Amino acid sequence: MNFPIYIVIIMLFLTTSCGGNDQSQTVAEHHEGPENSVELTSIQYETAGIEVGRTEQKQIGGTIKVNGILDVPPQQLVSVSIPLGGFLKNTGLLQGSQVRKGQVIATIENPEYIRIQQDYLEAHSNLEFAKADYERQQELAKENVNSLKTLQQSKKDYQTWLGKVNGLKTTLKMININLSLLEEGNIVSSTNFYSPINGYVTEVNVNIGKYVSPTDVLFEIVDTRHLHAELTVFEKDVLKLKLGQKVRFTLANETKERTAKVYLIGREIGSDRSIRIHCHLDKEDMELLPGMYLKAIVETGEALVAALPDEAIVDFQGKKYIFIPSEENEKKPDQSEPHEIVKNTQRYTMVEINTGFSDLGYTQVTLPDSIDGNADIVVKGAYSLLSKMKNSEEEDYGH
């Protein structure tokens, strides 16, 4: 049977068209879906800054986010004033100066100090005379030589001078006058004042020659060895607080995480419907300063969860992924080198995960069953790997 020539041509055209469609479909299927692995040379590895770690146990669920500041207890912050006014004769303190307890911090001069010392010497002398007279009158009274009135008058004089001497002695001690030297006749017009604690000077409010009164604060000295965190907690979260709860906090412009424990809980709701809680730092740091702002997490729950640093997790096409390094390093020729120098390469596989809550730079993660809980995971440089993988895909599609 002879087919017409046009029928043969139509059959050949249909056969060619079907074959072309199959080939196109095959190519599309070959490139369907992103590649889930990426390979780096040793140079690329160093440039990407890859760091490997493992999941950590973090208490992310059951927490309260709060703000606060670093502060010192009242007994660690001292405002230095002078009990009796005077002119500042000398001081070597500046803001930030470190001082030791008992160190001379100021010398004050005042002519009034001379009068007080003179009054003390006079009163001390009269006291000795009154005491001797009172003792003599007591002996005479035993022999009924003097009258009762005379004895009572001598006793009154003695007690009067005793009270005056004790009062002046207390005043002189307050301004640090050496009584032993004074009783030897050494009168001074100026006296030294000393630091009551170890610490650092935070305020200097005087200058040489300035007159200061007892109400003036010359210096403020703070002992930073016992800083604590003062946190503000809103009313809705108050019932979740307990003594001893762990607190994790970071200072402003700092990524380092520090820890503390709840030590005291306020008992009064403020006008802003919040209370203050006092937390002791687990590790003291002399570099910290009172007044530093901080962000904190108070852990109110008990369950620990597996977590990774936020930078270990990448977002790709609406899903969360991590990168797992392969167990073996391969050696392959580097085609970019003129003589195909053999270099180490490292392969990383992108694995989808589920994520939960995030706090202070960490995110709760649930790994697939195929990944061991102690498996190595890329914790730094994950986005560099994602970028390299996407670039590699684009190059494959371009070819």
Disulfide bonds with the S-S distance in Angstrom:
none
